[in-house]
Amino acid sequence: MLRWIFLSASHGAMLAIGFALGIYFLPILTAPEGPDEAMLADSAETALYTADFSRDLEGSDFLHWGEGTVSISAERITHQGKLAPGPDYKLYLVPEFVETEAQFEAARDRAVRVSDIKTFDGFLIDVPPSVDVEAYTTVVVWCESFGEFITAARYR
């Protein structure tokens, strides 16, 4: 009887670990190829603002981080760098700097969601015409599925 309990527990634990690893690796395996460096550099040249994503933010950790330069213009947001891979990333603009989940949740009603993020080695996102980047100060990467703060950068 004890043997069956042990086998059930060990197999259940392996199933849970496999499921968690699948959630983590699936976005990496299915992510489209990011824009090439020349395209990112060209887009960054027309930016009104630049800022840096940093791994050292209070809400970032070894699984949730971003690094590199983000360039913001009225038409486009460009990221040259890396993001920790994960599912369901969204790009938001927020009127004040946030660096934790709690701070983002508190500011969420004043934030605007710009777009989904599908690539982890840089991205190039068109800003919808209805969004005025001048009305915000900070760009935030947020994991919608798990309510996880990934990174942020104050651009003005």
MIFI-978851 format. One record per residue: x, z, y of N, C-alpha, C, O in turn; residue in one letter. Coordinates in steps of 0.1 Angstrom, whole numbers, padded with zeros to 4 digits, always signed. Layout:
N
XZYXZYXZYXZYa...
***
This chain:
156
+0008+0000-0012+0000+0000+0000+0009+0000+0013+0006-0007+0022m+0019+0008+0012+0028+0009+0024+0035-0004+0026+0038-0008+0037l+0038-0011+0015+0045-0024+0016+0036-0034+0023+0041-0042+0032r+0023-0034+0021+0014-0043+0027+0012-0040+0042+0011-0049+0050w+0012-0028+0045+0012-0024+0059+0024-0028+0067+0023-0034+0078i+0036-0026+0061+0048-0031+0067+0048-0046+0068+0052-0051+0079f+0045-0053+0058+0045-0068+0058+0035-0073+0069+0038-0082+0076l+0023-0067+0070+0013-0071+0080+0019-0069+0094+0017-0077+0103s+0025-0057+0096+0030-0054+0109+0042-0063+0113+0042-0068+0124a+0051-0065+0104+0062-0074+0107+0058-0088+0109+0063-0095+0118s+0049-0093+0101+0044-0107+0103+0036-0108+0116+0037-0118+0123h+0028-0098+0120+0021-0098+0132+0030-0098+0144+0028-0105+0154g+0041-0090+0143+0051-0090+0154+0058-0103+0156+0060-0108+0167a+0061-0110+0145+0068-0123+0145+0058-0133+0151+0062-0142+0159m+0045-0132+0148+0035-0141+0153+0034-0139+0169+0033-0149+0176l+0034-0127+0173+0033-0124+0187+0045-0129+0195+0044-0135+0206a+0057-0127+0189+0070-0132+0195+0070-0147+0196+0074-0153+0206i+0066-0153+0185+0065-0168+0185+0055-0173+0195+0058-0183+0202g+0044-0167+0197+0034-0171+0207+0040-0169+0221+0038-0178+0229f+0046-0158+0224+0052-0156+0237+0063-0166+0240+0064-0171+0251a+0071-0169+0230+0082-0179+0232+0076-0193+0234+0081-0201+0242l+0065-0196+0228+0058-0209+0230+0053-0210+0244+0054-0221+0250g+0047-0199+0249+0042-0199+0263+0054-0202+0273+0052-0209+0282i+0065-0195+0270+0077-0197+0279+0083-0211+0278+0086-0217+0288y+0084-0216+0266+0091-0229+0264+0083-0241+0266+0088-0252+0269f+0070-0240+0264+0061-0252+0266+0063-0259+0279+0064-0271+0280l+0062-0251+0291+0064-0258+0303+0078-0265+0305+0079-0276+0311p+0088-0260+0299+0101-0266+0299+0101-0279+0291+0106-0289+0296i+0095-0279+0280+0095-0291+0271+0086-0302+0276+0088-0314+0274l+0075-0298+0283+0065-0308+0288+0067-0312+0303+0060-0320+0308t+0077-0305+0310+0078-0308+0324+0083-0322+0326+0092-0327+0319a+0077-0329+0336+0082-0342+0340+0096-0341+0346+0100-0331+0350p+0103-0353+0346+0116-0353+0352+0114-0351+0367+0106-0358+0373e+0123-0343+0373+0122-0341+0388+0127-0353+0396+0133-0362+0390g+0124-0353+0409+0130-0363+0417+0145-0363+0417+0151-0353+0416p+0151-0375+0419+0165-0376+0419+0171-0370+0432+0164-0369+0442d+0184-0366+0432+0190-0360+0444+0190-0368+0456+0188-0363+0467e+0191-0381+0455+0191-0390+0467+0177-0389+0474+0176-0389+0486a+0166-0389+0466+0153-0389+0471+0151-0375+0478+0145-0375+0489m+0155-0364+0472+0154-0351+0478+0162-0350+0491+0157-0345+0501l+0174-0355+0491+0182-0355+0503+0176-0363+0514+0176-0359+0526a+0170-0375+0511+0164-0383+0521+0152-0376+0527+0150-0376+0539d+0144-0370+0519+0132-0362+0523+0136-0350+0532+0130-0347+0542s+0147-0343+0528+0151-0331+0535+0156-0335+0549+0156-0326+0558a+0161-0347+0551+0167-0351+0564+0156-0351+0575+0159-0349+0587e+0144-0353+0572+0133-0354+0582+0126-0340+0584+0116-0340+0590t+0131-0330+0578+0125-0317+0579+0125-0310+0593+0135-0312+0600a+0114-0304+0596+0113-0296+0608+0120-0282+0606+0126-0277+0615l+0119-0277+0594+0124-0264+0591+0132-0264+0577+0128-0272+0568y+0141-0255+0576+0148-0253+0563+0149-0238+0560+0150-0230+0570t+0149-0234+0548+0150-0220+0544+0156-0220+0530+0157-0231+0523a+0159-0208+0525+0165-0207+0512+0157-0198+0503+0154-0187+0507d+0155-0203+0491+0149-0194+0480+0161-0186+0475+0172-0192+0473f+0159-0173+0472+0169-0165+0468+0165-0157+0455+0153-0153+0454s+0174-0155+0446+0171-0147+0434+0170-0132+0437+0165-0124+0429r+0174-0128+0449+0176-0114+0452+0163-0107+0459+0164-0096+0464d+0152-0114+0458+0140-0109+0464+0135-0097+0456+0137-0097+0443l+0128-0088+0462+0123-0076+0455+0114-0080+0443+0114-0073+0433e+0105-0090+0445+0096-0093+0434+0101-0103+0424+0094-0106+0414g+0113-0108+0426+0119-0117+0416+0127-0109+0405+0131-0098+0408s+0128-0114+0393+0135-0108+0383+0142-0119+0374+0142-0130+0378d+0147-0115+0362+0155-0125+0354+0146-0136+0349+0151-0146+0344f+0133-0134+0348+0124-0144+0343+0116-0151+0354+0110-0162+0352l+0116-0146+0366+0108-0151+0377+0117-0152+0390+0119-0142+0397h+0122-0164+0392+0132-0165+0404+0132-0180+0408+0127-0189+0401w+0138-0182+0420+0140-0195+0425+0153-0194+0433+0156-0184+0439g+0160-0205+0434+0172-0206+0443+0173-0220+0448+0168-0230+0442e+0179-0221+0460+0181-0234+0466+0175-0235+0479+0170-0225+0484g+0175-0247+0485+0170-0249+0498+0157-0256+0498+0154-0265+0490t+0148-0251+0506+0135-0257+0508+0134-0263+0522+0137-0256+0532v+0129-0275+0523+0128-0282+0536+0113-0285+0539+0107-0290+0530s+0109-0282+0550+0095-0283+0554+0093-0293+0566+0099-0291+0576i+0085-0303+0564+0080-0311+0575+0065-0312+0575+0059-0306+0566s+0059-0318+0585+0045-0319+0585+0039-0326+0574+0027-0324+0570a+0047-0335+0568+0042-0344+0557+0046-0340+0543+0040-0343+0533e+0057-0332+0542+0064-0330+0529+0071-0317+0528+0077-0312+0538r+0071-0311+0516+0079-0300+0513+0089-0303+0502+0084-0308+0491i+0102-0302+0504+0112-0306+0495+0120-0293+0490+0124-0285+0499t+0122-0292+0477+0131-0282+0472+0143-0288+0465+0141-0296+0456h+0155-0284+0469+0167-0288+0463+0173-0275+0456+0179-0267+0463q+0171-0274+0443+0176-0262+0437+0169-0260+0423+0165-0270+0417g+0167-0248+0419+0161-0245+0406+0151-0234+0407+0152-0225+0415k+0141-0235+0398+0131-0225+0396+0132-0221+0382+0134-0229+0373l+0129-0208+0379+0128-0203+0365+0116-0210+0359+0105-0211+0366a+0117-0216+0348+0106-0224+0342+0094-0214+0339+0096-0203+0335p+0082-0219+0340+0070-0212+0337+0058-0220+0338+0059-0232+0343g+0047-0215+0334+0034-0223+0334+0027-0221+0348+0028-0211+0354p+0020-0231+0352+0010-0231+0362+0015-0226+0376+0009-0217+0382d+0027-0231+0380+0032-0227+0393+0025-0235+0404+0021-0246+0403y+0022-0227+0415+0016-0232+0427+0025-0230+0439+0032-0220+0439k+0024-0239+0449+0031-0237+0461+0021-0233+0472+0011-0240+0474l+0024-0222+0479+0015-0217+0489+0023-0216+0502+0035-0214+0502y+0016-0217+0513+0021-0213+0526+0014-0201+0531+0002-0199+0530l+0022-0191+0537+0016-0178+0540+0020-0175+0555+0032-0179+0559v+0012-0169+0563+0015-0166+0577+0026-0155+0579+0031-0154+0590p+0029-0147+0569+0040-0137+0570+0048-0137+0558+0044-0141+0547e+0060-0132+0559+0070-0132+0548+0065-0122+0537+0061-0111+0541f+0065-0126+0525+0061-0118+0514+0072-0119+0503+0078-0130+0502v+0075-0108+0496+0085-0109+0485+0081-0102+0472+0089-0099+0464e+0068-0098+0472+0063-0091+0459+0049-0096+0456+0043-0102+0464t+0045-0093+0444+0031-0097+0440+0021-0090+0449+0011-0096+0453e+0023-0077+0451+0013-0069+0459+0012-0075+0474+0001-0076+0479a+0024-0078+0480+0024-0084+0493+0016-0097+0493+0009-0100+0502q+0019-0106+0483+0012-0119+0483-0003-0117+0481-0011-0124+0488f-0007-0108+0472-0021-0106+0469-0028-0101+0482-0039-0105+0485e-0021-0093+0490-0027-0088+0502-0028-0099+0513-0037-0099+0521a-0019-0109+0512-0020-0120+0522-0027-0132+0517-0028-0142+0524a-0031-0132+0505-0037-0144+0498-0048-0150+0506-0050-0162+0506r-0057-0142+0512-0069-0148+0518-0065-0155+0531-0073-0163+0537d-0053-0153+0536-0047-0160+0548-0038-0172+0544-0033-0179+0552r-0035-0173+0531-0026-0183+0526-0034-0196+0523-0046-0196+0521a-0026-0207+0522-0032-0220+0518-0024-0225+0506-0011-0225+0507v-0031-0229+0496-0024-0235+0484-0022-0250+0488-0031-0258+0491r-0009-0254+0487-0005-0268+0490-0006-0277+0478-0011-0288+0479v+0000-0272+0467+0000-0281+0455+0005-0274+0443+0009-0262+0443s+0003-0280+0431+0009-0276+0419+0024-0279+0419+0028-0289+0426d+0032-0272+0412+0046-0275+0410+0048-0278+0395+0045-0270+0387i+0053-0290+0392+0054-0294+0378+0069-0295+0373+0071-0296+0361k+0079-0295+0383+0093-0296+0379+0100-0284+0383+0097-0277+0392t+0111-0281+0376+0119-0269+0378+0133-0272+0384+0140-0262+0388f+0137-0284+0385+0150-0288+0391+0147-0296+0404+0151-0307+0405d+0141-0289+0413+0137-0296+0426+0124-0302+0426+0119-0306+0415g+0117-0302+0437+0104-0309+0438+0102-0315+0452+0109-0312+0461f+0093-0324+0452+0089-0331+0464+0074-0332+0464+0068-0338+0456l+0068-0324+0474+0054-0323+0475+0049-0328+0488+0054-0324+0499i+0038-0336+0487+0032-0340+0500+0023-0329+0505+0015-0323+0497d+0023-0327+0518+0015-0317+0524+0001-0324+0527+0001-0334+0534v-0010-0318+0523-0023-0324+0526-0025-0325+0541-0020-0316+0549p-0031-0335+0546-0034-0337+0561-0041-0325+0567-0039-0322+0579p-0049-0318+0559-0056-0306+0564-0048-0294+0566-0052-0284+0572s-0035-0294+0562-0026-0282+0563-0017-0284+0574-0010-0294+0575v-0016-0274+0584-0007-0274+0595+0004-0264+0592+0002-0252+0592d+0016-0270+0589+0027-0261+0585+0031-0252+0596+0038-0241+0594v+0028-0255+0609+0031-0247+0620+0023-0234+0621+0027-0224+0627e+0012-0233+0613+0003-0222+0613+0009-0211+0603+0003-0200+0602a+0019-0214+0596+0025-0205+0586+0040-0203+0588+0046-0210+0596y+0045-0193+0582+0059-0190+0583+0067-0190+0570+0080-0190+0570t+0060-0189+0559+0067-0187+0546+0061-0196+0535+0049-0198+0535t+0070-0201+0527+0066-0209+0515+0068-0200+0503+0078-0193+0502v+0058-0200+0494+0058-0191+0482+0055-0199+0470+0047-0208+0470v+0063-0196+0459+0060-0201+0446+0054-0190+0438+0059-0179+0437v+0042-0193+0432+0034-0183+0425+0030-0188+0412+0026-0200+0411w+0030-0180+0402+0025-0184+0388+0010-0179+0388+0007-0167+0386c+0001-0189+0388-0013-0186+0389-0018-0180+0376-0026-0170+0376e-0013-0185+0364-0019-0180+0351-0016-0165+0349-0025-0158+0344s-0004-0161+0353-0001-0147+0350+0000-0138+0363+0003-0126+0362f-0003-0143+0374-0003-0136+0387+0011-0130+0390+0013-0119+0393g+0021-0139+0388+0035-0135+0390+0041-0141+0402+0040-0153+0404e+0048-0133+0410+0055-0138+0421+0068-0144+0416+0075-0138+0407f+0071-0156+0420+0084-0163+0416+0094-0162+0427+0105-0156+0424i+0091-0168+0438+0101-0167+0449+0094-0170+0462+0082-0175+0463t+0101-0168+0474+0096-0171+0487+0107-0174+0496+0118-0169+0494a+0104-0181+0507+0114-0183+0518+0107-0184+0531+0097-0191+0533a+0112-0176+0541+0107-0177+0555+0113-0189+0561+0126-0190+0562r+0105-0198+0566+0111-0210+0573+0110-0210+0588+0116-0218+0595y+0102-0201+0593+0102-0199+0608+0098-0185+0611+0097-0181+0623r
***
